[in-house]
């Protein structure tokens, strides 16, 4: 239906704008080039590992920035906003750590591509 | 015909969605067929479909790092199915979708992104950083059965991403810092919950969460909590007076001078007189009970378990409070406790225990937080089913009249 096509087009646009390569964009090229299947999974692994490192650096930087902001005036709005940013980034880092803990690369790949040979299940 | 429609609606997996596409056809049929009997069944099916199209909205308020995600996972599990981010969409989306529920994070309605808030010197807790008009508009649209294009707040980059399409679900859960802050949104909620974590417990949980992170120290965690406290007390905390259920987490009273924060005392404060919501009680509704299950029939390890139940007032409302202090160590402790609680809205004996065991790896699975979150989840399922039945009954009455 038109709505579904619209979402897909919008999704592709989002990936084009995103600064880091999203694992999902690999699945589009897979549909057109099925022999590239084996190349998809290692790329996906690298993408998943990158996020927490980037976030860890962001958390460190934000803590330093917050300490500087509050050195001047401990009750100002800037100080509160800076520590709020630290809190937000710490929460995001902890969620990313939890997601990474449960994700199994084969399971995540098979969720989106159940028809591929690696992911087929036989019930009889 | 009318009776069979009622029965299909009662189950969560109803077949009404199949007949919905026939709505335009049924409209044509009403025009063509003038027999009253035929028109009645057609209009009944149409009206019962539209009664089911009206979404049930649940609000969940809590500060960051207080167990909202864990609660969401338990809640979606009670309804069946796992909630996942929308397929093929923005990977940093905060929305979770399962068969029956959609969970929307209210951070998506931030009007200022991270740089904007830094410039203005406001925290995310401040109402100035949130667009309540858009929140009200979209929650109302979803409740009335219309799809919306909801913005996405990317927590990694701190920017507002392009919107994603959200289709109206059977149950919509809005979770975040301000679900009950705006009065108009508050009136749209069919049920609301507030997770009230005391300062000592919050500090202990944040230490557990953040000490693994490079760059954090005890002082930075403490400074972060202190800096956010004024905004939290001014804008978030007052929402607890509007909640239908409050889960309050305090340090234990069973261990003197405990500062580890492992054993918790959890209170489930349930408002009386809420439509379709019957508070859980212990032994005798409306009386005051203190109960220590450990004894001859049940052996518990230190520090044991202590329950209490009684009526109380909370911010001027009549409430019933069920309290649990201590930890579960074994399966039979859990089933023993479950068999003595009443009004749990379980569909079979041992459902609470089964749900707790299914998620034994979640934090809080061995104490009151997991237990009360599971119980509230079952209560919400019961509330949903009662709302659907009452709407269908009202629609049938209107059709007959």
Interface residues (C-beta under 8 A of the other chain):
Chain A: X3 X6 X7 X8 X10 X11 X13 X14 X17 X19 X22 X23 X24 X51 X54 X55 X56 X59 X60 X63 X64 X66 X67 X70 X76 X77 X78 X79 X80 X81 X82 X83 X84 X85 X86 X87 X88 X89 X90 X91 X92 X93 X94 X95 X96 X97 X112
Chain B: X64 X65 X69 X87 X88 X89 X90 X91 X114 X117 X118 X120 X121 X122 X123 X124 X125 X147 X155 X156 X157 X158 X161 X162 X164 X165 X206 X209 X210 X212 X213 X214 X215 X216 X220 X223 X224 X227 X228 X230 X231
